[in-house]
Structures are given as C-alpha cells and as structure tokens.
Amino acid sequence: MRERSTRGRVAVLAACGLVCAGGVGSARAQTKAGGLDGYTPAHAASQRAYEARFQHGVSADDIGRLNRGLSRRPHLVGTENQQDVVDASLAKLRSYGLDVHKQSYDVYLSRPQRIRVSMTQPYKRDLPVKEKRFPWLQDFQDVVDGYNAYSPPGDVTSQVVYANYGLPEDYAALDKLGVSVAGKIVIVRYGGSFRGVKVHLAEQHGAKGVIIYSDPEDDGYVKGAVYPKGPWRPADSIQRGSIQFLWDYPGDPLTPGSPSIPGTERLAPDQATDLAKIPSTPISYSAAKPLLAALAGPEAPEAFQGGLKIRYHVGPGPTEAHLNLDIAYDTERVSDTIAVIRGTRHPDEKVVVGGHADAWTYGSNDNVSGWTATMEIGRSLGRLLKRGWRPDRTIVLAGWDGEEYGLLGSTEWGEQFRRDIGDNVVAYINMDIVGGRTFAAGAVPSLDKTIVDVTKTVQDPGGGSIYSAWTGGAAAPTVDRLGSGSDYTVFLDHLGAPSMEVGFSTPGGEYHSAYDGTYQMEHFLDPGYLGHQAASRTSGVTALRLANADALPFRYSDYARAVDGYVAELQEIQGKNADASQVDLGVLRDAAQDWGAASMALEARSAAIVSDDSPSSRALRRINRALMRQERLLTTPQGISGRPWFRHQIYAPGINTGYAAQFLPGIRDALDAGDDATVRTYRDLLLDSLRRVTATASRAAGRSAASAAARRRFATRSTASAAAAARRSARASANDGQAP
C-alpha cells in the first residue's frame, strides 16, 4: 500500500530513530564473539548452522518464477483473478509441506462502475481515466480504471482551485492569497501525506470534490527517463489508491474493533467515521496539465510550482471540472492465506511473517514482491522440515487480502484472534515492497539490534553484507519507526505486539499504476530478483532467531531511551511555544529512565543465564514472560483521544500524515493545542504504563527497583542522543512522503 523511502522520500514507514553507538548494545553484557543474543553457546552454534541452510535454500530464480506467475494478470481485491492468486498460493505452500488454510471475511467494499472526469470550462475536454496498453501487459481489460477506493459516488461540477500537496500549510498559503476552496473542486498533487489526508483536509475546508494527480516533478520525467524507456512515471500513468481515513481506524469500515464474521454487529455506512463525504479521483499528469494550464487567479507560490512546463496559478477558475463517479458499494469476501509451522518447545508462542497478496493492478512490486518473498521463506523452511528440523516456537506465514483498500485482511484477522495475539505473538514481521536494490527497515526500538545483527549475516544484492550497504559509511544505520499504511498496523497500534518491516526498493514511478508489472521489475527495479532474495533471507533469519531464542533478544533499554528522547522533544516545544500546554512532563522522563535502568538489569540477567549451556528453564520462562509483556503494557484500553482503535501510547499514525509515525500521540496534538486536561490525562496513563513495565522488568531481573547509580548511568547515555533522535523523528514525519 505504501511507497518506500528510497523513492526520494523519507520512508512512509515513518519517523526515524537512529541506531547509534550510545544506543543499541551499550551498557549491557555483550554477546561473546560468535554467539547470538538470547542463545546459549551450544544453541548459538546449531542456530547459525540452520540459518545458513535456510539462506542457502532461498532462491532468486524460484521467487522470480512465483512473481511472474502471480502478477501475470491484474488481481484487485474481490475479483476472480485475486481468488485465483489465493488458490495458487494455497496450493504452492501445501506443495512445500506446510499446513495451510484460508481465513475469510465479508467486508464492505467499493467498486467503480463508471469513472468520468472532464474539463467543462474554458473549453470542453474528456480526460483519460486509464493508461494505454503495451503488448506485454496481459488481460489489460481487467486493469481497473483510475479511482479511489472508498470514495463516495458523486456528480459534481465546479471551478477548480490548485492547492499544491493539499497540506495544512498549503491551505494557509491560499488563505494569504485570499483564495477559498469552499464549493470548489480542489486539485492537489501526490506527496507529503497520504491521499486520504488530502481528501479529509479538502472536505474540512468546504470543497465539493478532489482531483489528485502525480506531478512529473515528484516521480515523472523530471526524475529521468519514463516507462518503458526508464523507471519513472509516464504522462498517462495514474496512481490509484484508497482514501479510507486510516488514522481513524483501518479494516472493514462497518466493524471497527470487531472481525467481519457472522454475528458481528455492523454500523450503517453513514455511521462509519473513516469514510470521506466528498467524491475524489486520481488522474495522470497529462490529464492534469490542461486543467492547471487554464487556471488564472494569483500565481502560485514557488513551493507550489511543479514539473509541468507551465507557470502554475491557483485559481479559482476559469478552469471548471466535472466529476461523474459511479461507485457502488457491497459486502464482498476477502481471504487470507495462512501457513503454520508448529513449534515444539513453545508451540503456543508465535512469530508471524506477513505480506499482502492483493494489488491495484498487476502488482509485481506492490506487493507480489513481498508476498512471494514470504512464500519463499516457506519453501526453504519446508526443505528443513523434511530433514526433521522443527522450530522451538510456531512460525506463521500470512498472505493478507484487501490490504490496498484499507488493511482489510490483516485487521480482521487481528481483531478475530486478538486474545491469541495478545498472549502469544512474539513479533510480527512485515514484507511490503521488496523489489529493489536499496535496503530499509522499520521497527519498534526493542527490535533494532536484532535487525542490525541479522543484516550482518545476509548478502546485499550489490555484494557484501546488507549491513555494510545500509550504513553506507555512516557510524550506524537508521531504523525507521512504524506508523500505519501496511499490515503491521493491527499488531502494533491496536494489540501491542512488537513489529518490524524490511524491504528493498529502487527509485521509480510505477506505484499503483498499470505499469507495476514484470517489465518494470525485470528491466529497472530488481533484475534477477536479488532484492527479493535478500529480503526473504533477512525476514526468514529474523523469524528463526526469534522463534528459537532461549531468551528473547528484545532490548527495551533502547525503547526507554527513545521514549526519554520523545518526552525531551515535547519539553523543548513547551519551552519554545508559550501557547503549548505547560503541563509538567518531567515525571515521564524520570519514569522512562527508571524503565531503562530496569531493562538494562534484565538484559544483563538474561545474558548471564544464557552464558551457560544448561540455563534454568524456570528463569528463562520468567524472563521471556516479562519481555513478552512489555510492548502490551505500552497500550491503553481507552485508546487515543478521538480515535480509540489506536491503543499504543508511543506510536500511532499522524492525523495530518496518515502513515508517518507520531510519537506520544495521546499527548502531542493536545500539547500543541494547549489542551491541559487532555495532556494531563494521557501523561498519567503513560506514566502508569511506564511504571508497570519498569516493575515487570525489575521483577524478572530479580531486583525490587533500579538503583540510583543504574538510573544515572542510563540517563547520562540517554538524554542528549535521545532528544536529537526525537528531533530527527519530527522532521522525518513532517517531510514524510506519498502514502497508499
């Protein structure tokens, strides 16, 4: 659903957190050379042997064959072609010797019947709503017209106003020019925020409708040669996508918080708060050009100027547009593909690896790449199974359906099995877009070191280790923070399961267009499917490390350091903005530092226990139970103010970004608004959570509380670097790129 960072944007995964020398791996007992975090010496040796066998079994050629087969035809959610993809995936995974089943849900979906966009003034012109066909694009009649999922139907005509990216600051710039969008059709370009945010803000400003186009400055000819001569977006290419208000809640719009299964009470459509009220649709930049070229009114500010060879004006008029969107709604079935490799020692505990299997068109990159890389994990593990190997914990491989419309399959699955996920999921690993040559990763801070360690063992498509290519000569790599926009959302934001995502990308402009197919993949994005292979190996090795660890290798001291920095950043805002809430946040920093000190003690205790080849099973159970509880304790049952589906108190998608992570979401917006009561409420909820995670870590470490000296050691290492990282996070969120 969401685009990757190396397309010239900071990752849509979200705000960055630096993995620095003072963070990951510091102030704790270090793993001995040749060892693995959380493993006894003997177990580490056998684990490395199995990881090597697994990696050897991951084949770029096999992934390529899978990708070509599953992306041969367009396979939009709810279509017969998508059901064929599900059935083919089930059969293939069974052929690997895996236990596989289908999990289905009946969800509320939109379906375009007829999409018409025209220019009615100063002259009449029908605008194209679909790309031209190339000979290698099979079953092109099944490519859906350019449209926005969950747009309401509508037949509106009005003058046009150009609002740049449609961000809050863009509307502020229009206000300075004396231009209102009330009663107008707003045309905005992709970038800067999720398209649903663009529609929502236009709606709030009184617009009648929205047209979204891809400007060549952002992913077209300004960047380089366009398809089919190069990877960038050609003039007729349309970026389809969902406009569901994902920052409110994802999944079936009519069953928030509950699975879409028989017996679940459903909202009436007009009660769903994550659906837009005004019609919107996407167009290409060739279609947008006459609309923009005919606009008069004030000349657009320099920041509004794009890559079309015109001088942009904002209007209103004389350009007038007509949107005639015939979009039907009905309940249709989505089907997840679930493969289970049952563990031996801890079969109830699970590591889940998932990627969505649906696509807007052919989906060779988004996301047949991620799903086939996940399936290849199953193929290689299946070979180990045939030799008698079994994981200690259960490994689940999931192909989610309906992600492109609103994270449908993963959200409904998570809501249905919330108790099992809450009690037993060790971690969720997401695979969304892996067709490329540049690595990126996102995670909660407790998984940063695991990702870093794994990337040192996997070969990069360009040679050497992924870690070496990832750092690029820097002291340490950057692990992004997760907001929303892909299938980790229900696991992390709603249920509090530790989550991460890995992938590869190459700059290009095929996103959500008819040109996201095999030709683009094999000519420009990932020739030879080496990025697919590296992503499959990385996620597979990570799953194996977590599934087989004697003591789970989570580093909550890194998490505490990040939280300390986020609070420090809010305190800086308070110091600079007299209108911000001045509620005291110092108690949160004290609590975060107590948590950090307790976590360092727990990590030292864990390392000491596994330093011997005969660790106490009772001690390991105690440590692992405490580590499993930490992330869950950072959620609050009442959720974030105004959007209760989001329960995580550290990370949630920003309201005006839709995808990028906002840190301390219950506090942040209220603090900026000067809302003392809400800041105090969510400060106290977070304070309670931090005290509970500290107590949990302290008990498992065998100590009643963090010593003053330990707390001082943690605080000394934490404060400056964490505050700087939080500032980087805020800048990354503000600049976050294009979303679903």
C-alpha positions in Angstrom: 0.0 0.0 0.0 2.7 2.5 0.9 5.7 3.6 -1.1 9.2 3.1 0.1 11.7 5.7 1.3 14.3 5.5 -1.4 11.9 6.9 -3.9 13.2 10.3 -3.0 11.2 10.5 0.2 11.7 9.7 3.9 10.2 6.3 4.5 6.4 6.2 4.6 7.2 3.7 7.4 7.6 6.8 9.5 9.7 8.8 11.8 13.4 7.8 12.0 15.1 6.6 15.1 18.9 6.4 15.0 20.6 3.2 16.0 23.7 4.8 17.4 26.8 3.7 19.4 25.3 5.0 22.6 22.1 3.1 22.0 22.0 -0.4 20.7 24.2 -2.7 22.5 25.6 -0.3 25.1 25.5 -0.5 28.9 24.8 -4.2 28.9 26.6 -7.5 28.9 27.7 -8.1 25.3 27.3 -11.3 23.4 30.6 -13.1 23.1 32.2 -13.3 19.7 30.5 -16.0 17.6 27.5 -16.0 19.9 23.9 -14.8 19.4 21.8 -12.6 21.7 19.5 -14.8 23.7 21.2 -18.1 22.9 23.4 -20.4 24.9 26.8 -21.1 23.3 25.9 -24.5 22.1 22.5 -23.4 20.8 24.0 -20.5 19.0 26.3 -22.8 17.1 23.4 -25.0 15.9 21.2 -22.0 15.2 23.8 -20.4 12.9 24.1 -23.7 11.0 20.3 -23.8 10.5 20.3 -20.1 9.4 23.0 -20.9 6.9 21.0 -23.8 5.5 17.9 -21.7 5.4 19.7 -18.9 3.5 21.2 -21.4 1.0 17.7 -22.7 0.3 16.3 -19.2 -0.7 16.4 -19.0 -4.5 16.1 -15.8 -6.5 15.1 -17.9 -9.5 12.2 -19.5 -7.6 11.0 -16.2 -6.4 11.1 -14.8 -9.9 9.0 -17.7 -11.2 6.5 -17.1 -8.4 6.4 -13.4 -9.0 5.8 -13.7 -12.8 3.1 -16.3 -12.2 1.1 -14.3 -9.5 1.5 -11.0 -11.3 0.6 -12.2 -14.8 -2.9 -10.7 -14.5 -4.4 -7.8 -12.6 -5.8 -9.0 -9.3 -7.7 -6.4 -7.4 -9.3 -7.4 -4.1 -12.7 -9.1 -4.5 -12.1 -10.2 -8.1 -12.0 -13.6 -9.6 -8.3 -13.0 -10.5 -7.5 -12.3 -6.9 -9.2 -15.5 -5.8 -7.0 -17.3 -8.3 -4.0 -15.8 -6.6 -5.2 -17.0 -3.2 -5.9 -20.5 -4.5 -2.5 -20.7 -6.3 -0.8 -19.5 -3.1 -2.5 -22.2 -1.0 -1.6 -24.9 -3.4 2.1 -23.8 -3.7 2.5 -23.6 0.1 1.0 -27.0 0.5 3.5 -28.4 -2.0 6.2 -27.2 0.3 4.9 -29.5 3.0 3.3 -26.7 5.1 0.0 -26.8 7.0 -2.1 -24.2 5.2 -5.6 -22.8 5.4 -7.7 -19.9 4.2 -9.3 -17.4 6.6 -12.2 -15.4 5.0 -14.1 -12.3 6.0 -17.0 -10.5 4.4 -16.2 -6.8 4.2 -17.7 -3.6 2.9 -16.0 -2.7 -0.4 -16.4 0.0 -3.1 -16.4 -0.9 -6.8 -16.2 1.6 -9.7 -19.0 1.2 -12.3 -18.0 4.2 -14.4 -15.5 6.9 -13.8 -15.7 10.1 -15.9 -13.6 13.2 -15.5 -13.9 16.2 -17.8 -12.9 19.8 -18.2 -16.0 21.9 -18.9 -14.5 25.4 -18.9 -12.9 27.3 -20.6 -13.3 24.6 -23.1 -14.7 21.0 -23.1 -12.4 18.1 -22.9 -12.9 14.5 -21.6 -9.9 13.4 -19.6 -8.5 9.8 -19.7 -9.0 7.5 -16.7 -6.8 4.6 -17.7 -3.3 4.1 -19.1 -2.5 3.0 -22.6 -1.7 -0.7 -23.1 1.7 -2.1 -24.0 1.9 -5.6 -25.7 3.4 -7.3 -22.7 0.5 -6.3 -20.4 -1.8 -9.3 -20.4 -5.6 -9.2 -19.7 -5.4 -5.4 -19.8 -9.2 -5.2 -19.8 -9.0 -6.3 -16.1 -7.0 -3.3 -15.1 -9.3 -1.1 -13.0 -9.9 2.5 -14.1 -8.1 5.1 -12.1 -10.2 5.6 -9.0 -10.0 6.0 -5.2 -11.3 3.1 -3.1 -13.9 4.3 -0.6 -14.7 7.5 -2.4 -18.4 8.2 -2.3 -20.1 8.3 -5.7 -20.8 11.8 -6.9 -21.7 14.0 -9.8 -20.2 17.5 -9.2 -19.2 20.4 -11.4 -17.3 23.4 -10.1 -14.4 25.8 -10.7 -11.0 24.4 -9.8 -8.5 25.6 -7.2 -5.0 24.3 -7.1 -3.8 23.5 -3.6 -0.3 22.1 -4.1 0.1 18.9 -1.9 -3.1 19.7 0.0 -1.3 20.0 3.3 -2.4 22.4 6.2 0.4 24.8 5.2 -0.8 24.8 1.6 -4.3 25.9 2.7 -2.7 28.6 4.9 -0.8 29.8 1.8 -4.1 30.0 -0.1 -5.7 32.0 2.7 -2.9 34.5 2.5 -3.7 34.9 -1.2 -7.4 35.4 -0.4 -8.4 32.2 -2.2 -11.0 29.9 -0.7 -11.7 26.3 -1.8 -15.3 26.3 -0.4 -17.7 25.0 -3.0 -14.8 24.3 -5.4 -13.1 21.2 -6.8 -9.6 21.1 -5.4 -6.8 19.7 -7.5 -3.8 18.5 -5.5 -0.6 16.6 -6.3 0.6 13.4 -4.6 3.3 13.7 -2.0 3.8 15.0 1.6 0.9 13.0 3.0 -1.5 10.1 2.5 -4.2 10.7 -0.1 -6.9 10.2 2.5 -5.5 13.1 4.4 -5.7 15.3 1.3 -9.3 14.5 0.8 -10.1 14.9 4.5 -8.5 18.4 4.6 -10.3 19.5 1.4 -13.5 18.3 3.0 -12.8 20.3 6.1 -12.2 23.4 4.0 -15.6 23.1 2.3 -14.5 21.6 -1.1 -17.1 19.8 -3.3 -14.6 17.3 -4.7 -10.9 16.5 -5.1 -8.7 15.6 -8.0 -5.3 14.1 -7.2 -2.6 13.9 -9.8 1.0 12.8 -10.0 3.3 15.7 -10.8 6.3 14.9 -13.0 8.5 16.8 -10.5 7.8 14.1 -7.9 8.0 10.8 -9.9 7.9 11.7 -13.6 10.1 12.9 -16.4 11.9 15.5 -14.1 13.4 12.5 -12.3 14.6 10.7 -15.5 13.5 8.5 -18.4 9.9 7.3 -18.1 8.4 3.9 -18.7 9.0 1.9 -20.9 12.4 3.5 -21.6 13.1 4.1 -17.9 11.6 3.5 -14.5 9.8 6.8 -13.9 6.1 7.6 -14.3 5.0 8.4 -17.9 2.4 11.1 -18.7 -0.6 8.8 -18.8 0.1 6.8 -15.6 -2.4 7.0 -12.8 -1.8 6.3 -9.2 -4.9 4.6 -7.8 -5.4 4.1 -4.1 -7.6 4.1 -1.0 -8.8 7.2 0.7 -10.0 5.4 3.8 -9.2 7.6 6.9 -6.6 5.1 8.2 -5.6 7.3 11.1 -9.1 6.9 12.5 -9.2 3.1 12.1 -8.4 0.6 9.3 -10.2 -2.6 8.3 -13.8 -3.1 7.4 -15.4 0.4 7.8 -18.5 -1.1 9.3 -16.9 -3.3 12.0 -14.3 -1.2 13.8 -12.7 -3.2 16.6 -14.5 -6.4 15.7 -13.9 -9.0 13.0 -16.2 -9.1 9.9 -17.6 -12.6 10.6 -21.2 -13.8 11.1 -22.7 -12.5 14.3 -20.7 -9.2 14.3 -23.0 -6.1 14.6 -22.3 -3.7 11.7 -22.5 0.0 11.5 -24.7 1.7 9.0 -22.4 3.2 6.3 -23.2 6.8 7.3 -22.0 5.9 10.9 -18.5 4.9 9.7 -16.1 7.7 10.7 -13.3 6.6 8.4 -15.1 7.3 5.2 -15.0 10.5 3.2 -18.1 12.6 2.4 -16.9 14.2 -0.8 -16.0 12.5 -4.1 -12.4 12.2 -5.2 -10.5 10.6 -8.0 -6.9 10.3 -9.3 -5.7 11.4 -12.8 -2.4 11.4 -14.7 -0.2 14.5 -15.2 -1.1 14.6 -18.9 -4.8 14.9 -17.8 -4.0 17.4 -15.1 -2.0 19.7 -17.4 -4.9 21.4 -19.3 -6.8 21.9 -16.0 -3.8 23.6 -14.5 -2.7 25.5 -17.6 -6.1 27.2 -17.9 -6.2 28.3 -14.3 -6.0 32.1 -13.6 -6.0 33.9 -10.3 -2.9 34.6 -8.3 0.3 33.0 -9.4 1.1 30.0 -7.2 3.9 30.4 -4.6 7.2 29.0 -5.6 6.6 26.0 -3.3 3.5 25.2 -5.4 5.3 25.2 -8.7 5.8 21.7 -10.2 7.4 20.0 -13.1 4.8 20.7 -15.8 6.1 23.1 -18.4 3.6 25.8 -17.4 3.5 28.6 -14.8 1.2 27.3 -12.1 -1.7 29.5 -10.8 -4.1 28.7 -8.0 -7.4 29.9 -9.5 -10.3 29.8 -8.9 -11.3 29.4 -12.5 -11.7 29.9 -15.2 -11.0 26.2 -15.3 -14.1 24.2 -14.4 -14.2 20.4 -14.0 -16.9 17.8 -13.8 -16.6 14.6 -11.8 -19.1 11.9 -12.5 -18.2 9.0 -10.3 -20.5 6.0 -10.4 -19.1 3.9 -7.5 -21.1 1.0 -6.0 -20.8 -0.5 -2.5 -21.4 -4.0 -1.4 -20.2 -6.7 1.0 -17.6 -8.9 -0.6 -15.3 -11.7 0.6 -11.6 -11.3 1.3 -9.4 -14.4 2.0 -6.2 -14.5 3.9 -3.7 -17.3 3.2 -2.3 -18.8 6.5 0.6 -21.3 6.7 1.6 -22.7 10.1 4.9 -24.4 11.1 4.2 -25.6 14.6 6.8 -25.2 17.2 8.0 -28.0 19.6 9.1 -26.4 22.9 6.7 -23.4 22.9 4.0 -24.2 20.3 1.6 -21.6 21.6 4.1 -18.7 21.1 4.2 -17.4 17.5 6.4 -15.4 15.2 4.2 -14.1 12.3 5.7 -13.1 8.9 3.2 -11.5 6.5 2.8 -9.6 3.3 -0.3 -8.7 1.3 -1.2 -10.7 -1.8 -3.7 -8.3 -3.4 -2.7 -5.5 -5.8 -4.2 -2.5 -7.5 -3.1 -3.8 -10.9 -0.5 -6.5 -11.7 1.4 -5.7 -8.5 4.8 -7.2 -9.4 6.3 -4.8 -6.8 3.3 -3.8 -4.7 3.0 -6.4 -3.4 3.6 -9.6 -5.2 7.2 -9.0 -4.4 6.6 -9.1 -0.6 4.2 -12.0 -0.7 6.5 -14.2 -2.9 9.4 -13.4 -0.7 7.3 -14.5 2.2 6.3 -17.7 0.4 10.0 -18.4 -0.4 10.6 -18.4 3.4 8.0 -21.2 3.5 9.7 -23.1 0.7 13.1 -23.0 2.3 11.8 -23.9 5.8 9.8 -26.7 4.1 13.1 -28.2 3.0 14.4 -28.1 6.6 11.1 -29.7 7.8 11.7 -32.7 5.5 15.0 -33.2 7.2 13.5 -33.4 10.6 14.0 -29.8 11.8 11.3 -28.0 13.8 11.3 -24.5 15.3 11.0 -24.1 19.1 8.2 -21.6 18.6 5.5 -21.7 15.9 6.2 -19.7 12.7 3.1 -18.4 10.8 3.3 -17.1 7.2 0.4 -14.9 6.2 -0.7 -13.6 2.8 -3.2 -10.8 3.6 -6.0 -10.0 1.3 -7.5 -6.5 0.8 -4.5 -4.5 2.1 -4.8 -2.0 -0.7 -8.3 -0.9 0.2 -7.6 -0.5 3.9 -5.5 -3.2 5.5 -8.7 -5.4 5.5 -7.5 -9.0 5.8 -4.8 -8.4 8.4 -7.0 -6.1 10.5 -10.0 -8.5 10.5 -7.6 -11.4 11.4 -6.1 -9.5 14.2 -9.4 -8.5 15.6 -10.7 -12.1 15.4 -7.7 -13.6 17.1 -6.9 -10.6 19.4 -6.6 -12.8 22.5 -4.1 -15.2 21.0 -2.1 -12.4 19.5 -2.1 -10.5 22.8 -1.0 -13.6 24.7 1.3 -15.4 22.3 2.7 -13.4 19.3 6.3 -12.8 20.0 6.7 -10.4 17.0 5.2 -9.6 13.6 7.5 -9.1 10.6 6.0 -7.3 7.6 7.0 -7.6 3.9 5.6 -4.8 1.8 7.5 -4.0 -1.4 10.9 -5.7 -1.7 11.6 -5.3 -5.4 14.7 -3.2 -5.4 18.4 -2.8 -4.5 18.3 -0.4 -1.5 17.5 -1.7 1.9 15.3 -0.1 4.5 13.8 -1.3 7.8 11.3 -0.1 10.4 10.6 -1.4 13.8 9.9 -0.7 17.4 13.2 0.2 19.2 13.4 -3.1 21.1 14.0 -4.9 17.7 16.6 -2.5 16.4 19.6 -4.6 17.5 18.1 -7.8 16.1 17.7 -6.2 12.7 21.2 -4.9 12.7 22.6 -8.2 13.8 20.7 -10.2 11.1 21.7 -7.8 8.3 25.3 -8.5 9.1 24.7 -12.1 8.0 22.8 -11.6 4.8 24.4 -10.7 1.4 23.2 -7.5 -0.2 22.2 -7.6 -3.9 25.2 -5.4 -4.6 27.7 -7.7 -2.7 29.0 -7.6 0.8 26.6 -7.6 3.7 23.3 -5.7 3.8 24.6 -4.0 6.9 27.6 -2.6 5.1 25.4 -1.3 2.2 22.8 0.0 4.7 25.3 2.1 6.7 26.9 3.5 3.6 30.0 4.5 5.6 28.0 6.0 8.4 28.7 5.1 12.0 25.3 3.3 12.3 22.2 2.6 10.1 18.8 4.2 10.6 15.8 2.1 11.6 12.5 3.8 10.9 9.6 3.9 13.2 6.2 2.4 12.2 3.1 4.5 11.9 0.5 2.9 9.6 -0.1 2.1 6.0 0.7 -1.5 6.0 -0.3 -4.8 7.7 1.7 -4.3 10.9 -0.9 -1.7 12.0 -3.3 -4.1 13.8 -0.4 -5.9 15.5 1.4 -2.9 16.9 -1.0 0.0 17.1 -4.1 -1.9 18.2 -2.8 -5.0 20.0 0.7 -4.1 21.2 2.7 -6.9 19.5 6.3 -5.9 18.7 6.5 -5.3 15.0 9.0 -4.7 12.2 9.3 -4.4 8.5 12.1 -5.0 6.0 12.3 -4.3 2.3 14.2 -3.2 -0.8 13.4 -0.5 -3.3 14.6 1.2 -6.4 13.5 4.7 -7.4 10.7 4.6 -9.9 7.2 5.8 -10.7 5.1 2.6 -11.3 3.3 2.8 -7.9 -0.3 1.8 -8.1 -0.4 2.2 -11.9 -1.0 -0.3 -14.7 2.8 -0.3 -15.2 3.6 -2.1 -11.9 4.3 -5.3 -13.7 7.0 -7.8 -14.7 8.5 -5.5 -17.4 9.2 -2.7 -14.8 10.5 -5.2 -12.3 12.9 -7.1 -14.6 14.2 -4.1 -16.5 14.5 -1.5 -13.8 13.6 -2.3 -10.2 15.1 -5.7 -9.4 16.6 -7.6 -12.4 17.4 -11.1 -11.2 15.1 -10.8 -8.2 18.1 -10.3 -5.9 16.4 -7.8 -3.7 13.5 -10.3 -3.3 16.0 -12.9 -2.3 17.8 -10.7 0.2 14.5 -9.6 1.8 13.3 -13.2 2.1 16.6 -14.2 3.8 16.5 -11.2 6.2 13.0 -11.8 7.3 13.4 -15.5 7.5 16.6 -15.4 9.6 14.9 -12.9 11.9 11.9 -15.2 12.3 14.2 -18.1 13.1 16.2 -16.0 15.6 13.0 -15.1 17.4 11.4 -18.5 17.1 14.4 -20.4 18.6 15.9 -18.0 21.1 16.4 -19.3 24.6 15.8 -15.8 25.9 14.0 -13.4 23.6 16.6 -10.8 22.3 14.4 -7.7 22.9 16.3 -4.6 24.0 13.8 -2.5 26.0 16.6 -0.2 27.3 16.7 1.1 23.7 13.0 1.6 23.8 13.2 3.5 27.1 15.9 5.7 25.6 13.7 6.5 22.6 10.8 7.4 24.9 13.0 9.6 27.0 14.0 11.5 23.9 10.4 11.9 22.7 9.5 13.5 26.1 12.6 15.7 25.9 11.4 16.9 22.5 8.0 17.8 23.9 9.7 19.7 26.6 11.6 21.7 24.0 8.3 22.5 22.3 6.9 23.7 25.6 10.0 26.0 26.1 9.7 27.5 22.6 5.9 27.8 22.3 4.2 29.8 25.1 0.8 28.7 23.7 1.6 25.0 24.1 0.3 23.2 27.2 2.8 23.6 30.1 1.7 20.5 32.0 4.8 19.1 33.7 6.2 16.2 31.7 9.3 15.7 33.8 7.8 12.7 35.6 7.7 10.9 32.3 11.4 11.3 31.8 12.0 10.0 35.3 9.8 7.0 34.6 11.4 6.3 31.2 14.9 6.4 32.9 13.7 4.1 35.6 12.5 1.7 32.9 15.7 2.0 31.0 17.8 1.1 34.1 15.5 -1.8 34.9 15.7 -3.1 31.3 19.5 -2.9 31.4 19.4 -5.0 34.5 17.0 -7.5 32.9 19.2 -7.7 29.8 22.3 -8.3 31.9 20.4 -11.0 33.8 19.3 -12.6 30.6 22.8 -12.6 29.1 24.2 -14.2 32.3 21.6 -17.0 32.3 22.3 -18.0 28.6 26.0 -17.8 29.1 25.9 -21.4 30.3 24.7 -24.3 28.2 22.4 -25.5 30.9 20.3 -22.5 31.8 17.4 -22.7 34.3 14.2 -23.2 32.4 12.3 -21.6 35.2 14.4 -18.5 35.0 14.1 -18.4 31.2 10.3 -18.6 31.4 10.3 -15.7 33.9 12.4 -13.5 31.7 10.5 -14.3 28.5 7.2 -13.7 30.1 8.4 -10.3 31.2 9.8 -9.5 27.7 6.5 -10.6 26.1 4.5 -8.3 28.3 6.5 -5.1 27.8 5.0 -3.9 24.5 1.5 -4.8 25.5 1.9 -2.7 28.7 2.5 0.4 26.5 -1.1 0.2 25.2 -4.1 1.7 26.9 -7.6 0.1 26.6 -9.3 3.5 26.1 -7.2 4.3 23.1 -6.0 7.7 21.8 -8.4 10.7 22.3 -10.8 10.8 19.4 -9.6 7.6 17.8 -9.9 4.8 20.3 -9.0 2.0 17.9 -5.4 3.1 18.2 -4.2 2.0 21.7 -0.5 2.3 21.5 0.8 5.2 23.6 4.2 5.6 22.0 3.4 5.3 18.2 0.4 6.0 16.0 -0.1 7.5 12.5 -0.2 11.2 12.5 -3.6 12.8 11.7 -2.2 15.0 9.0 0.2 12.4 7.5 -1.9 9.2 7.7 1.2 6.9 7.5 4.1 8.5 9.3 4.6 7.7 13.0 3.6 10.3 15.5 5.3 9.8 18.8 3.4 10.0 22.1 0.2 10.6 20.1 -2.1 11.0 23.1 -0.1 13.9 24.3 1.4 15.5 21.2 -1.7 17.0 19.5 -3.2 18.2 22.8 0.1 19.8 23.8 0.3 21.8 20.6 -3.4 22.9 21.1 -2.8 24.0 24.7 -5.3 21.4 26.0 -4.0 20.9 29.5 -6.7 18.5 30.5 -6.0 16.0 27.7 -2.3 16.3 28.1 -2.6 15.6 31.8 -4.9 12.6 31.1 -2.6 10.9 28.7 0.5 11.9 30.7 -0.9 10.0 33.6 -1.9 7.0 31.5 1.6 6.8 30.0 3.2 7.3 33.5 1.2 4.3 34.8 2.3 2.2 31.8 6.0 3.1 32.3 5.8 2.3 35.9 4.2 -1.1 35.1 6.8 -2.0 32.5 9.5 -1.0 35.0 8.1 -3.2 37.7 7.8 -6.1 35.2 11.4 -5.8 34.1 12.6 -5.3 37.7 10.9 -8.4 39.0 12.2 -10.5 36.1 15.7 -9.1 36.8 15.4 -10.2 40.4 15.6 -6.7 41.9 12.9 -4.5 43.5 13.8 -1.3 41.7 16.5 0.3 39.7 19.4 1.6 41.8 20.1 5.3 41.7 23.5 4.6 40.2 22.0 2.5 37.4 19.4 5.1 36.7 22.2 7.8 36.5 24.2 5.6 34.1 21.1 5.2 31.8 20.2 8.9 32.0 23.7 10.0 31.1 23.7 7.9 28.0 20.2 8.7 27.1 19.4 12.4 27.2 21.4 14.2 24.6 21.3 11.4 21.9 17.6 10.6 22.5 16.5 14.3 22.2 18.4 14.6 19.0 16.9 11.5 17.6 13.4 12.8 18.5 14.1 16.0 16.6 15.1 13.9 13.6 11.8 11.9 14.1 9.8 15.1 14.0 11.5 16.3 10.8 11.1 12.9 9.2 7.3 12.9 10.0 6.9 16.4 8.6 8.6 15.5 5.4 7.1 12.1 5.0 6.2 11.1 1.5 3.5 9.8 -0.5 1.2 7.2 1.0 -1.2 4.5 -0.1 
